[in-house]
Amino acid sequence: MKRIGMLTSGGDCQALNAAMRGVVKTLAHSGEAVEIYGFLDGYKGLIYGNFQMLNGKDFSGILTKGGTILGSSRTPFKTIREPDENGLDKVDAMKQNYFKLRLDVLVVLGGNGSHKTANLLREEGLNIVTLPKTIDNDLWGTDMTFGFQSAVDIATECIDCIHTTAASHGRVFIVEVMGHKVGWLTLNAGMAGGADIILLPEIPYDIKKVVQKIEEREKNGSKFTIIAVAEGAISKETAKLSKKDQKKRAEESKYPSVSYEVADEIFKRTGREVRVTVPGHTQRGGSPCPYDRVFASRLGAEAGKLILKGEYGFMVGYRNREIVKVPLDEVAGKLKYLDPKSTIIEEAKLLGISFGD
């Protein structure tokens, strides 16, 4: 009998349930007896021994359901070695609960921070298999993460809706898209939604160039401009500062986010009305799109296959249109940034999109 532990960690996203379903259905159809222990609310469940015994019925009808049936939470990797408020050694507690339940493997569905902790547990002697979850698509070692395409669809629909009101009122509209450190989501949603300007964390912007693009459009007869701004977009002036000074500047800023700062700068320089729309957590919510349902199911199936073969210490990833296994120690601690010189950026510029650089 295989005894499988499973948890979803970090921010939720679409297709977490579909991925877990893929793992369980693969194991169930193998003919081998399995027991599934679902840890509640991410690594917290593993730390404090909060789990539920699950069976096939628990994974029935969840292919189209967003969020996660196990619940999730953030357990920062930088504090994972620090005792909790009661002095509990969190890493030791996770190991004890793993061995107490006599688990054969722990399946972790998570993003960058979750993979750091997963790799730590692997180094501590636990059998681990992971699945790449994040709407940011920033996990190293995989070309795609599940949740990303669903988030692109939602952010794109938001930009689509903004187009009509922007055109009607002749305004500049900013749509703030999730992505603190990387711009994959903003770039794809911006291109799909026909944004005129896209501001990304990887390409520091010059506000003068942003204003220049707006004025250029106006001279060419376009009365409105759509700007897609990533949460982590940064100006060239700020990019020159040290990380410490950048953090201090953000803490002292009078603006709730970079989008409002950009909006204020545009108004001061042009007198144009600027409106900011923040779809926020709607980008992580709702039912997964068909692509993510298929993709997460494939990843889950491959994870199930690794478990049946006893191959542990891997993330199930996607490279060159094929599902692959990637050693966890190659994934942990690395982000997949968007290359400013990549062909997709070059092609976007050929389409007339400005990145403010």
C-alpha positions as CSV (number, residue, x, y, z in Angstrom):
1,M,0.0,0.0,0.0
2,K,1.1,3.5,-0.9
3,R,0.6,6.2,1.8
4,I,0.5,9.6,0.2
5,G,0.5,13.0,1.9
6,M,-0.7,16.0,-0.1
7,L,-0.8,19.7,0.6
8,T,-1.3,23.0,-1.3
9,S,0.9,25.9,-0.2
10,G,1.1,29.6,-0.8
11,G,-1.5,31.7,-2.7
12,D,-4.3,29.8,-4.2
13,C,-4.9,29.6,-8.0
14,Q,-7.0,27.9,-10.6
15,A,-6.5,24.1,-11.3
16,L,-5.0,23.2,-7.9
17,N,-7.9,20.8,-7.5
18,A,-7.5,19.5,-11.1
19,A,-3.8,18.7,-10.4
20,M,-4.6,16.8,-7.2
21,R,-7.4,15.0,-8.9
22,G,-4.9,14.0,-11.6
23,V,-2.5,12.5,-9.0
24,V,-5.2,10.6,-7.2
25,K,-7.0,9.2,-10.3
26,T,-3.7,7.9,-11.7
27,L,-2.9,6.1,-8.4
28,A,-6.5,4.8,-8.2
29,H,-6.4,3.4,-11.7
30,S,-3.0,1.7,-11.1
31,G,-4.7,-1.0,-9.1
32,E,-2.4,-0.5,-6.2
33,A,-4.0,0.3,-2.8
34,V,-3.4,3.8,-1.6
35,E,-4.2,6.0,1.4
36,I,-4.4,9.8,0.9
37,Y,-3.6,12.1,3.8
38,G,-4.6,15.7,2.9
39,F,-2.8,18.2,5.1
40,L,-5.0,21.3,5.7
41,D,-3.9,24.9,5.0
42,G,-0.5,24.2,3.5
43,Y,2.6,23.5,5.5
44,K,0.7,24.5,8.6
45,G,-1.2,21.3,8.4
46,L,2.0,19.3,8.2
47,I,3.6,21.2,11.1
48,Y,0.6,20.8,13.4
49,G,-0.7,17.5,12.2
50,N,-4.0,18.8,10.9
51,F,-5.1,16.4,8.1
52,Q,-8.0,14.5,6.7
53,M,-8.1,11.0,5.3
54,L,-9.4,11.3,1.7
55,N,-10.8,8.9,-0.8
56,G,-11.7,8.9,-4.5
57,K,-15.1,10.6,-3.8
58,D,-13.3,13.6,-2.4
59,F,-11.7,14.2,-5.7
60,S,-14.8,13.7,-7.8
61,G,-16.4,16.7,-9.4
62,I,-13.5,19.1,-8.6
63,L,-11.9,19.3,-12.1
64,T,-13.7,22.6,-12.8
65,K,-13.5,23.9,-9.2
66,G,-11.2,26.8,-8.4
67,G,-9.3,27.3,-5.2
68,T,-8.2,24.2,-3.2
69,I,-10.2,21.7,-1.3
70,L,-7.4,21.4,1.2
71,G,-7.0,25.1,2.0
72,S,-3.8,27.0,1.7
73,S,-1.6,29.4,3.6
74,R,1.8,31.1,3.3
75,T,4.6,29.7,5.5
76,P,7.6,31.9,4.6
77,F,10.7,29.9,3.9
78,K,12.9,32.6,5.5
79,T,11.3,31.8,8.9
80,I,10.8,28.1,8.5
81,R,13.9,27.4,10.7
82,E,12.6,29.7,13.4
83,P,10.5,28.2,16.3
84,D,6.8,29.2,16.4
85,E,5.4,31.3,19.2
86,N,5.3,28.2,21.5
87,G,8.9,27.2,20.7
88,L,8.0,24.4,18.3
89,D,10.7,23.4,15.8
90,K,8.6,23.6,12.6
91,V,11.0,21.5,10.4
92,D,11.3,18.8,13.1
93,A,7.5,18.8,13.5
94,M,6.9,18.3,9.8
95,K,9.4,15.4,9.8
96,Q,7.8,13.8,12.8
97,N,4.3,14.0,11.4
98,Y,5.5,12.6,8.1
99,F,7.1,9.6,9.8
100,K,4.3,9.2,12.3
101,L,1.9,8.6,9.5
102,R,4.4,6.3,7.8
103,L,4.1,8.2,4.5
104,D,5.8,7.0,1.4
105,V,5.8,10.4,-0.2
106,L,4.6,14.0,0.3
107,V,3.1,15.7,-2.8
108,V,3.5,19.5,-2.6
109,L,1.6,21.9,-5.0
110,G,3.1,25.3,-4.7
111,G,5.2,28.2,-6.1
112,N,8.7,29.4,-5.5
113,G,8.7,29.6,-1.7
114,S,6.8,26.4,-1.4
115,H,9.5,24.7,-3.5
116,K,12.3,26.0,-1.2
117,T,10.6,24.3,1.7
118,A,9.9,21.2,-0.3
119,N,13.6,20.9,-1.2
120,L,14.5,21.5,2.5
121,L,12.3,18.5,3.5
122,R,13.9,16.5,0.7
123,E,17.3,17.3,2.2
124,E,16.0,16.2,5.6
125,G,15.3,12.8,4.2
126,L,11.6,13.0,3.1
127,N,10.4,11.6,-0.2
128,I,9.0,14.6,-2.1
129,V,7.2,15.1,-5.5
130,T,6.1,18.7,-6.4
131,L,3.8,20.3,-8.9
132,P,4.3,23.9,-10.3
133,K,1.5,26.2,-9.2
134,T,1.5,30.0,-9.7
135,I,-0.3,32.5,-11.8
136,D,3.1,34.4,-12.1
137,N,4.6,31.6,-14.3
138,D,7.9,32.4,-12.5
139,L,9.1,28.9,-11.4
140,W,12.4,27.9,-12.8
141,G,12.6,24.6,-14.6
142,T,9.2,24.7,-16.3
143,D,8.0,26.7,-19.3
144,M,4.5,26.8,-17.8
145,T,2.8,26.7,-14.5
146,F,-0.8,25.8,-13.9
147,G,-3.0,28.8,-13.0
148,F,-1.1,31.1,-15.3
149,Q,-3.3,30.8,-18.4
150,S,-6.5,31.1,-16.3
151,A,-5.1,34.3,-14.8
152,V,-4.1,35.6,-18.3
153,D,-7.7,35.1,-19.4
154,I,-9.2,37.0,-16.5
155,A,-6.7,39.9,-16.8
156,T,-7.3,40.0,-20.5
157,E,-11.0,40.2,-20.1
158,C,-10.5,43.1,-17.7
159,I,-8.5,45.0,-20.3
160,D,-11.1,44.2,-22.9
161,C,-13.8,45.7,-20.8
162,I,-11.7,48.8,-20.1
163,H,-11.3,49.4,-23.8
164,T,-14.9,50.4,-24.4
165,T,-15.1,52.9,-21.5
166,A,-11.7,54.3,-22.3
167,A,-12.7,54.8,-25.9
168,S,-16.0,56.3,-24.9
169,H,-14.5,58.9,-22.6
170,G,-11.2,59.5,-24.3
171,R,-9.2,58.7,-21.2
172,V,-6.0,57.0,-20.2
173,F,-6.7,53.8,-18.3
174,I,-4.2,51.8,-16.3
175,V,-5.0,48.1,-15.5
176,E,-2.8,46.8,-12.7
177,V,-1.9,43.2,-13.2
178,M,-0.5,40.8,-10.5
179,G,3.2,40.2,-10.6
180,H,5.6,41.6,-8.0
181,K,8.9,40.3,-9.4
182,V,8.2,39.0,-12.9
183,G,6.1,40.3,-15.8
184,W,4.9,37.2,-17.6
185,L,1.3,37.7,-16.7
186,T,1.2,41.4,-17.4
187,L,3.0,40.9,-20.8
188,N,0.7,38.2,-22.0
189,A,-2.5,39.9,-20.8
190,G,-1.3,43.2,-22.1
191,M,-0.6,41.8,-25.6
192,A,-3.8,39.8,-25.7
193,G,-5.9,42.8,-24.5
194,G,-4.3,45.2,-27.0
195,A,-2.6,47.4,-24.4
196,D,-0.6,50.3,-25.9
197,I,1.9,50.5,-23.0
198,I,3.1,47.6,-20.8
199,L,5.3,48.3,-17.7
200,L,7.2,45.3,-16.3
201,P,9.5,44.6,-13.3
202,E,12.2,43.5,-15.7
203,I,12.2,46.6,-17.8
204,P,12.5,49.8,-15.7
205,Y,10.4,52.5,-17.3
206,D,11.0,56.2,-18.0
207,I,7.9,58.2,-17.4
208,K,8.9,60.6,-20.1
209,K,8.7,57.7,-22.6
210,V,5.3,56.7,-21.3
211,V,4.0,60.2,-21.8
212,Q,5.6,60.4,-25.2
213,K,3.6,57.3,-26.3
214,I,0.4,58.8,-25.0
215,E,1.0,62.0,-26.9
216,E,2.0,60.1,-30.0
217,R,-1.2,58.2,-30.0
218,E,-3.2,61.4,-29.6
219,K,-1.4,63.0,-32.6
220,N,-2.4,60.0,-34.6
221,G,-6.0,60.4,-33.7
222,S,-6.3,58.0,-30.8
223,K,-8.1,59.7,-27.9
224,F,-7.5,57.0,-25.4
225,T,-4.5,54.8,-24.2
226,I,-4.5,51.5,-22.3
227,I,-1.6,50.8,-20.0
228,A,-1.0,47.4,-18.4
229,V,1.1,47.8,-15.3
230,A,2.6,44.9,-13.3
231,E,2.5,45.3,-9.5
232,G,6.2,45.2,-9.4
233,A,6.9,47.7,-12.3
234,I,9.7,50.0,-11.4
235,S,11.0,53.3,-12.8
236,K,14.5,53.8,-14.0
237,E,15.2,56.2,-11.1
238,T,14.0,53.7,-8.5
239,A,15.9,50.8,-10.2
240,K,19.2,52.7,-9.6
241,L,18.6,52.6,-5.8
242,S,19.8,49.8,-3.6
243,K,17.3,47.1,-2.5
244,K,17.2,48.7,0.9
245,D,16.5,52.2,-0.4
246,Q,13.9,50.8,-2.8
247,K,12.1,49.2,0.1
248,K,12.3,52.4,2.1
249,R,11.0,54.5,-0.8
250,A,8.0,52.1,-1.2
251,E,7.2,52.3,2.5
252,E,7.3,56.1,2.5
253,S,5.3,56.5,-0.8
254,K,2.0,58.2,-0.6
255,Y,0.6,56.0,-3.4
256,P,-1.1,52.6,-2.7
257,S,0.7,51.1,-5.6
258,V,2.9,51.9,-8.6
259,S,-0.1,52.3,-10.9
260,Y,-1.3,55.3,-8.9
261,E,2.1,56.9,-9.1
262,V,2.2,56.4,-12.8
263,A,-1.3,57.8,-13.1
264,D,-0.4,60.9,-11.1
265,E,2.8,61.5,-13.1
266,I,0.8,61.3,-16.4
267,F,-1.8,63.8,-15.1
268,K,0.9,66.2,-13.9
269,R,2.7,66.1,-17.3
270,T,-0.3,66.0,-19.6
271,G,-3.4,67.1,-17.8
272,R,-5.1,64.0,-19.1
273,E,-7.7,62.2,-17.0
274,V,-6.3,58.8,-15.8
275,R,-8.2,56.0,-14.2
276,V,-6.7,53.0,-12.5
277,T,-8.4,49.6,-12.4
278,V,-7.1,46.8,-10.1
279,P,-8.6,43.4,-10.8
280,G,-6.5,42.1,-7.9
281,H,-7.4,38.6,-6.5
282,T,-10.0,38.0,-9.2
283,Q,-7.0,36.9,-11.3
284,R,-6.5,34.0,-9.0
285,G,-10.2,33.0,-8.6
286,G,-12.9,31.3,-10.5
287,S,-13.0,28.1,-12.5
288,P,-9.8,27.1,-14.3
289,C,-9.8,27.6,-18.1
290,P,-9.8,24.5,-20.3
291,Y,-6.1,24.8,-20.9
292,D,-5.3,24.7,-17.2
293,R,-7.7,21.8,-16.6
294,V,-5.8,19.7,-19.2
295,F,-2.4,20.9,-18.2
296,A,-2.9,20.3,-14.5
297,S,-4.4,16.9,-15.2
298,R,-1.3,15.9,-17.2
299,L,1.1,17.1,-14.5
300,G,-0.9,15.3,-11.9
301,A,-0.9,12.1,-13.9
302,E,2.9,12.3,-14.3
303,A,3.3,12.9,-10.6
304,G,1.2,9.8,-10.0
305,K,3.5,7.8,-12.3
306,L,6.6,9.0,-10.4
307,I,5.1,7.9,-7.2
308,L,4.2,4.5,-8.5
309,K,7.8,4.1,-9.8
310,G,9.3,5.3,-6.5
311,E,11.1,8.2,-8.1
312,Y,11.2,11.0,-5.6
313,G,12.9,14.4,-5.3
314,F,11.5,15.9,-8.5
315,M,9.2,18.6,-9.7
316,V,6.9,17.7,-12.6
317,G,7.5,20.4,-15.1
318,Y,6.9,21.3,-18.7
319,R,9.7,21.9,-21.3
320,N,9.5,22.1,-25.0
321,R,5.9,20.9,-25.0
322,E,6.7,17.8,-23.0
323,I,6.1,16.9,-19.4
324,V,9.4,16.3,-17.7
325,K,10.8,15.7,-14.2
326,V,13.2,18.3,-12.8
327,P,15.4,17.7,-9.8
328,L,14.1,19.8,-6.8
329,D,17.5,21.1,-6.0
330,E,17.7,22.7,-9.4
331,V,14.3,24.4,-8.9
332,A,14.5,25.7,-5.3
333,G,15.4,29.3,-4.9
334,K,15.4,30.3,-8.6
335,L,13.0,32.6,-10.4
336,K,12.3,32.5,-14.1
337,Y,12.5,36.1,-15.1
338,L,11.3,37.6,-18.4
339,D,14.3,38.4,-20.6
340,P,14.0,42.0,-21.8
341,K,15.8,40.9,-25.0
342,S,13.5,37.9,-25.6
343,T,11.7,37.5,-29.0
344,I,8.3,38.1,-27.4
345,I,9.4,41.5,-26.2
346,E,10.9,42.3,-29.6
347,E,7.7,41.2,-31.3
348,A,5.6,43.3,-29.0
349,K,7.6,46.3,-29.9
350,L,7.2,45.5,-33.6
351,L,3.4,45.8,-32.9
352,G,3.9,49.3,-31.5
353,I,3.7,48.4,-27.8
354,S,5.8,50.7,-25.6
355,F,7.6,49.4,-22.5
356,G,8.6,52.8,-21.4
357,D,12.3,52.1,-21.9
